[in-house]
């Protein structure tokens, strides 16, 4: 499983940030890297009060996913 992990901050309060993630089961880490910016642009368009402060793709190991 691949996770697109990103940090969002309120545009009006840049010190208030949260980690968020999107999970994928059928892509490679390279595909995540290539497709991350369009996915993050969609997320930002749907959540205009937030800005993306940083992001990365990573492979999740079994048992690493929080339920």
C-alpha positions in Angstrom: 0.0 0.0 0.0 1.3 3.5 -0.9 0.5 6.5 1.2 0.5 10.1 -0.1 1.3 11.9 3.2 0.8 15.6 3.3 0.7 18.5 5.7 -2.0 21.1 5.5 -2.1 24.4 7.3 -4.9 26.9 7.6 -4.3 29.8 5.2 -5.3 32.3 7.9 -3.3 30.6 10.6 -0.2 29.0 9.1 0.9 27.7 12.6 -2.2 25.4 12.7 -1.2 22.4 10.7 -2.3 18.7 10.4 -0.9 15.6 8.7 -3.3 14.0 6.3 -3.0 11.1 3.9 -4.4 9.5 0.8 -4.0 5.7 0.5 -3.5 3.7 -2.7 -3.4 0.0 -3.2 -2.7 -0.3 -6.9 0.1 2.1 -7.7 3.9 2.2 -7.3 5.8 4.7 -5.3 7.0 6.4 -8.6 3.4 6.6 -9.8 2.5 8.3 -6.5 5.3 10.8 -7.0 4.2 11.6 -10.5 0.5 11.9 -9.7 0.8 13.6 -6.3 0.6 17.2 -7.5 -2.7 16.8 -9.4 -4.2 14.9 -6.5 -3.1 17.6 -4.0 -4.5 20.3 -6.3 -7.8 18.6 -6.3 -7.7 18.3 -2.5 -6.8 22.0 -2.2 -9.6 23.0 -4.6 -12.1 21.1 -2.3 -10.6 22.6 0.9 -9.9 26.3 0.0 -9.2 27.3 3.7 -6.0 25.1 3.7 -2.6 25.3 2.0 -0.3 22.3 1.4 2.9 22.8 3.5 4.7 19.6 2.3 4.1 16.1 1.0 5.8 12.8 0.3 4.9 9.3 -0.9 5.8 6.3 1.2 5.3 2.5 1.3 3.2 1.3 4.2 4.3 -1.9 5.9 1.7 -4.4 7.1 0.4 -3.3 10.5 1.5 0.3 10.0 -1.9 1.6 9.1 -3.8 3.2 12.0 -7.4 2.0 12.3 
